[in-house]
Amino acid sequence: MNHYTHFTLKKREMLKHFIDIGKNQTEISILLGKNKSSISREIKRNSQNGEYIPDVALDRYKNRHLNCG
């Protein structure tokens, strides 16, 4: 059974806020209820010029989702 849920725009905005106030990935994972590796992967995949932008992250996710398979 798959319990994975994708990041919503709200979760991405919360992620950005936690990054901005200096929380580390472990703290963010606890606060968002996500695995630490999911936080790391989300930031790595969707950062642009070293900055994480929630709207851009959501657009990138949607593009990858449309082009998979």
N, C-alpha and C positions, 0 to 999 in steps of 0.2 A: 504494500500500500504506500502510495506517495503522499507525504505530508508537506511537500515543498509548496510554498506560496511565493509568487512573484512580489517584488517591491511595488507598492502602490505609490502614487504621487505624494500622498501624505507621508508615507514612511520615508520617501526620498527627501522630502522637505525637512523632516525631523532629523534624518541623517546629516544633512547639510548644517543644520543648527548645532548639532552635537560636535561636528567637526570644527565649526566656527568658535565654539566656546572651549575647545581644547580637550575634549574627551578622547581617550584612546579607543582603539577598535574593540578591545575587550569590554570596556564600559558601555560602548555604543551597542554591542551585541546584546548585553543584558537589558539595556533600556528599551531596545526595539524588539526583543524576544526573537532574535535571529542568531544563527550560528556565526561565530567569529569569522570563519572562512567566507561566508556569504557577504559579510560586510566588506572584507578585504577585496573580494572579487568584484563587488558592485563599484567600489571606489576605483579600482584599477581599470575596469572596462569602460567606465563612463566619465572619467576625469578628462578635462580638456585643458591643455597647457598648465597642468598641475592643480587645476581647480575643479571641484565637483559642483555641477549645476543641475539641480533636480529636473528642470524642464528638458534640458538637453539629454539627460540620462534617460528620461522616459521616451523621448523621440528615438534615441539610439536603440533602446530595447524594442520598441515597436518595429523599427526597420529590420533588426535582426530576426524578430519573430516572423515577419512577413516573408523573409528570404530564406528561412530554414526549410530543410527537407526538400 
